[in-house]
Amino acid sequence: MEETPARLTSKPSWLLTQLAVHAHRMASDGFGEVGARGYHYRLLAALHEFGAASQAELGRRSAMDRSDVVAAINQLVERGFVERTPDPDDRRRNIVALTPAGDAQLRRMDRALDKVQDDLLGPLTAEDRQTLTRLLTRLLAHHRNR
C-alpha cells in the first residue's frame, strides 16, 4: 500500500473525504446492480416518505440541482417508476408521484444500499455504527444550520 503522510491521515477532514469517495463508488456500484442511480434513490425516497410533490420541492428535499431533478425524473417516468402530471392549481408546475413499480424499485434499491452499508461499515460493531451515524448526523446538522 502506498504510504500517506501522517499529517493527512490524522485529519478527520481528509479521512472523511477519502471514505466519502469510496462510499460513493460502492453506492453507485450497488445501485447499478439494480439498474439505478443515486439520484433515483433520493427522488424515490422523498416521494415515498413525503408523497407527491412538485419538481422544485423534490429538488429541495433531495438536495439536487433543478436540471439534475428534471433529467432524473425523465428517466424515472420512462421506466414507469413515477408519474408526472400538471399541477391543477398551477399549470406551469408538474406534480410527481410514486407508482407501484417505483415503490418496488425503491425496495430493491434499499436492499442494494443496505448491502453497501454492511460492506462499508464491516469492521464496526452495531454500536460503533450507531455512534458513527449519530456523530455524522450532528456534524452535518451543525454545518447546515450555519
Secondary structure, 3 states (H helix, E strand, C coil): CCCCCHHHHCCHHHHHHHHHHHHHHHHHHHHHCCCCCHHHHHHHHHHHHHCCEEHHHHHHHHCCCHHHHHHHHHHHHHCCCEEEEEECCEEEEEEEEECHHHHHHHHHHHHHHHHHHHHHCCCCCHHHHHHHHHHHHHHHHHHHCC
